[in-house]
Amino acid sequence: MIETLAEKTCTPCRGGIPPLTRDEAQRFQAQAPNWELGDNAHRIQRTFRFRNFREALAFVQEVGELAETEGHHPDISFGWGYVTVSLSTKKIKGLHENDFIMASKIDRALDRLGRSPDR
């Protein structure tokens, strides 16, 4: 049985390894299809839409808790009705499997909150 990204756990990245190539990133992106590659495939990002500020803030808090659990911290910006999450691995200045693991887990967190991000 193949383990999905959301079932994996982020592993500490100590650096010294190359970031994913564009082709490798695109293969991982297949399991996180709502995320966009950016910065020449050195970052992934997704913007979530919500009905109001309270829902956006609740989602930011959920993502923050998940980031602490996984030890992998995204850049997050939010305001009334939106949350933008950006992931990259700073130690290698690019993408690592951990970024896609977090993206998949963030998508699952949204499902657990029972909210549709595109209202």
C-alpha positions in Angstrom: 0.0 0.0 0.0 1.3 3.5 -0.9 1.4 6.0 1.9 -0.1 9.3 1.0 1.7 12.6 1.9 -0.9 13.5 4.5 -0.1 10.2 6.3 3.6 11.0 6.6 5.4 13.0 9.2 7.8 15.9 8.4 11.4 14.9 9.1 13.9 17.6 10.1 15.8 18.9 7.2 19.4 19.8 8.2 20.4 21.2 4.9 23.2 19.9 2.7 20.7 18.4 0.2 19.5 19.9 -3.0 16.0 21.2 -3.3 13.5 19.3 -5.4 13.8 19.8 -9.2 10.7 21.2 -11.0 9.9 17.6 -12.2 10.1 16.2 -8.7 8.0 19.0 -7.3 5.4 18.4 -10.0 5.2 14.8 -9.0 4.6 15.7 -5.4 2.1 18.4 -6.4 -0.1 15.7 -7.9 -1.1 14.8 -4.2 -1.6 18.5 -3.4 -3.3 19.7 -6.6 -4.8 22.9 -5.3 -1.3 24.3 -4.4 0.6 26.3 -7.0 4.3 26.2 -7.7 6.0 29.6 -7.4 9.4 31.2 -7.5 10.7 28.9 -10.2 9.5 25.8 -8.3 11.1 26.8 -5.0 7.9 27.5 -3.2 4.3 26.3 -3.1 1.3 28.5 -2.2 -2.4 28.4 -1.8 -5.0 31.0 -0.9 -8.0 29.9 1.0 -11.3 32.0 1.0 -13.6 32.2 4.0 -16.9 34.0 4.8 -15.4 36.3 7.4 -12.4 37.2 9.5 -13.3 34.8 12.3 -13.2 31.8 10.0 -9.9 32.9 8.5 -8.4 33.4 12.0 -9.6 29.9 13.1 -8.0 28.4 10.1 -4.7 30.2 10.8 -4.8 28.9 14.4 -5.4 25.4 13.1 -2.5 25.7 10.6 -0.2 27.1 13.4 -1.0 24.1 15.7 -0.3 21.7 12.8 3.0 23.5 12.1 4.1 23.1 15.7 3.2 19.4 15.7 5.1 18.8 12.5 8.0 21.1 13.2 7.6 22.7 9.7 6.5 26.3 9.7 4.8 28.0 6.7 4.6 31.7 6.0 1.0 32.8 6.5 -0.8 36.0 5.7 -4.5 36.6 6.3 -7.2 39.1 6.6 -10.9 39.4 6.2 -12.1 36.3 4.3 -8.7 35.0 3.2 -5.6 33.0 4.3 -2.6 32.6 2.1 -0.1 29.9 3.1 3.3 29.6 1.5 5.7 26.7 2.0 9.4 26.2 1.3 12.3 24.8 3.1 14.6 27.6 4.1 17.6 25.4 4.9 17.8 24.3 1.3 16.3 27.4 -0.3 13.7 25.5 -2.1 11.2 22.7 -1.9 11.5 19.4 0.0 9.0 16.6 0.4 8.1 18.1 3.8 6.5 21.1 2.1 4.1 18.8 0.3 3.4 16.8 3.4 2.4 20.0 5.2 0.3 21.1 2.2 -1.6 17.8 2.3 -2.0 18.1 6.0 -3.3 21.6 5.7 -5.8 20.5 3.2 -7.0 17.8 5.6 -7.2 20.3 8.4 -9.6 22.4 6.3 -11.7 19.3 5.8 -11.8 18.6 9.5 -13.0 22.2 10.2 -15.9 21.4 7.9 -15.4 24.5 5.8 -15.2 25.1 2.1 -12.4 27.5 1.4 -14.0 28.8 -1.8 -17.2 30.5 -0.6 
